[in-house]
Amino acid sequence: MTESEGTPVWYEFMTQDPTAAQAFYTPVLGWSYETMAMPGADYIVALADGHPVAGFMPTPDHAQTMPAMWFVYIGVRDVDASAKKVGSLGGRVEVEPTDIPGVGRFAFCTDPQGAHFYLMRGDSDQDSTAFAPEQPGHACWNELVTSDQTAALAFYKDLFGWEHGGAMPMGPAGDYTFINHHGAMIGAVMDAPERDTKPYWNFAFQVADIDAAKSAIETAGGTIRMGPMNLPDDKGWIIQANDPQGARLM
């Protein structure tokens, strides 16, 4: 990939049941799939209109107690240098920089507040299309739920160059602070609803029809937490949901 520094380039769903995940996300997001043979277990690549947008990874043995969840890979030019910077900024490198033959080099990290993310430098010369806000089936928003917005924003600004893009007051819930990267809004940061909530990244995926998506979520065994709700300035509609394995999505 020729990704620029700090761009979301891949999304990955860690699950103990990839087959069940396919059964849910196929009707909800219209994905098709390809299988990559990997050491230990096959890796499922999700496609939107033929474009790779996400992967399903079987939960590894050392993480069997973790629930199903989504992760983001952030593109960097030098995984090793970025991993060292994570540590110097107060984060942790959980999996040191590692090569995946034919795919690229990655590291698994945790920010100072406890939210997980990956660093990634892909081997391909093609740009990633995983994050494409206007295209159905692609990720369109990256939302960090954290215990300390100020510290989190400073960490990601120093690491990836992300900028404060303004804030929308949400009353007792605090500010919803937007993240800009290279002049484009890529997501936001918000306060965790409860003091003991572990910080996490949450992701939204574009759909062509919000009502059809709601129906598909419910029919496929998911749970609607909120919505459909009209976004401010009439910029679209959003649903907050959990898939049948409990993972959050929007």
N, C-alpha and C positions, 0 to 999 in steps of 0.2 A: 504494500500500500504506500502511496505517496502522501499519506495524511499529514496535515500540519499539526504542530504542537498543540495539544489541548482539545482536540476534536473527538467527540464520541465516535468510535469506529466499529463497535460490536456490542451486542447484548447477549447474555448467556443465562439460561435457566438451569439451575442446579436442582435436580429432582431424583427421587428414588424410583420414579415410574415415568420414563420418557414416553412410553406408549400412551398412557393416560393423558399426558400433557399434549401430545399430538391430537388426541380425540377432542380436547377442549379448544385448543387454539386454531385448529383448522376451520371450524364454522365461525368462530368469533372474528378472526383476522384474515381468513381466506388463504392461509399459508399452504404451500406444498413442501415436500421434504426430499432431501438427499442424505444418504448415509456415508460417512467417512469412517473407514477402518482405522482405529487408533489402538495403541497398546493398552490392553486391559479391558476396553469396552468401546463399542461403536459410538461415534459422535453424530448427532442428528443436526443437520443444517436446515433451517427454515428459510423458505424462499417466498418473496412477494413479487408476483409477476416475473418470476425467473431470476430475481435479484436476491443474493444472500443477505439476510437481515438479522439473523439470530441463530443461536445454537442451543441444543438441549444436551446437558452433560449429566451422566449418571452420578449421583452423590458418591464421592470417594469414601473409602473405608474410614479414613480418619475424621470424616465429617458426618457420620451417620446420625448423630444427635441433632444436626442442624435441620431446620425446616426447609421446605422448598422455597426458593427465592430467586429473584432476578439480580444480575450484576451487570455493570457497564465496564467496557474496556475503553480507556482514553489513549488516543494515539500520541506517541512521542517519537522523536528522532533517535534518542539514545536511551534505551531502557535502563542500562546500568547506571548512567549518570542521574537519571530521574529517580531511580530507586534510592540512591544515596541521598538525594535531596529530600525525599520523603522523610528519611530518618533525621536529617538535620533540621527539618521543620517541625519535628515532634510527632510525626506519624510512625507507623511500624511497617516493615516489610515482612509479610507472613510467609511468602514463598519467594525465594531469591530469584533473580533473573534466570530464566530457563528457555532453552530453544525447543520449539516444536518443529521437527523437520517438515519442510514444505509449507509451513504456515507462518512462522515468525518467532519473535522473542517476546516473552511476557514476564511480568512480576505481579504478585498479588499483594495488595497493600491495605492498610487501615489508616484512616485519617485520625488526627489527635482526639476527636470526640468519639470515635468507634465505628464509623461507617466504612464499609469495604468497597474497594474498587480495584481494577486492574490497570496496569500500564501495558501498552502493546506497540510493537513495531512489526508490521506485517512484511512478509517476503514479496508479496505481489506488487507489481507496478500500477495496478488499478486502484483508484480511489474507492474507499468504502461508501456504500449507499445505505448503510444500516440506519443512520439518522438522516431522515429526509422528511421534514415536517409536513409537506403538502401531499405526500404520496401514501395512499391507503396500504396498510400492512407494515409500514415502516415506523420506527420510533419517532415521536414528534416533540417530546418534552422530557427533561431530566430534572427531577425534584429531590432535593436533599432535605430530609427531616432530621434536625440536629438539636443538640442541647445548648449550643452557643453559636449563633449566627455570625457574630463578629469574628470570632476566632476561626470558624470554618471558612468564611470568605477570605480571610487573610491567608490561610493555608493554601487554598486553591488558586488564589491570585499569584502567590509566589511560585507555586509549582507549575501552573499551566498558563498564567497570564490572564485568567478570567477577570472580568471587570464587573463592578457593581452597576447594575442597570436600572436603578431606581427601586422604589418599594411601594407596595400597596398595603395600607393599613387594614387589618382584619379584626379590629376591636380587641377583645380579650385574648384572641389567638396570636396577637403580635403582628409584626410586619411580614409580608410575603415579598421577599427581596429577589429581584430578577438578576440573572447572570447573563452577561454579554461576552461574546468571544468573536473577535474579528468583525465587530460591528453588528453581529446577529445575536438575537436573544435565543439561548439554548436551553434555559431552564430557570429554576428558582431555588431559594433556600427558605425554609420555614421552621418555626419552633416546633419541637416535639410536643404533642398534646398532653403528655403526662411526664412528670419529672423522671420517672424510672424507665421511660421508653428508650430502648437502645437505638441510637442514630442509624439511619439507613437511607439508601437511594431508592426512589420510586420512579416508575417510568410510564409515560403515556404513549399509546400507539394510535396512529391515525386510522379512522374508518370512514367509509363513504356514506354510511347511514347510521346515525346514533341510535335510532329506535330499533333497527334491525340488530345492531350489536347488543343492545340490552336484552332483546329476546333470545339471541344466540347464547349469551352468557348464562341466562337462567335455564334455558333448555339443556345446555351442556353441563349443568350441575354447579355453576358458579353462584356467587352471592353478590347482590348489589348493595354496597354500603351507602352510596349517595348518587342521586341523579336519575335521569339526565338533568344537568344544570347548565343554564346559559352562562357563558363566560362574559366577563366585563367587556364593555364596548362592542358587544354582539360579535365576538371573535370566534364563535363556535359553541359547541356543547361538549360536556365532559361527564363521564361516569367514573366513579370510584368503585372498584370491585375486588373480590377475592376469587381466585380460580378454585377448583375442587380440592386442590392440595393445600390451600390456604395462602398462596402467594398473592401479594398485592399487585394490582395493575390499574391503569387508567386508560 
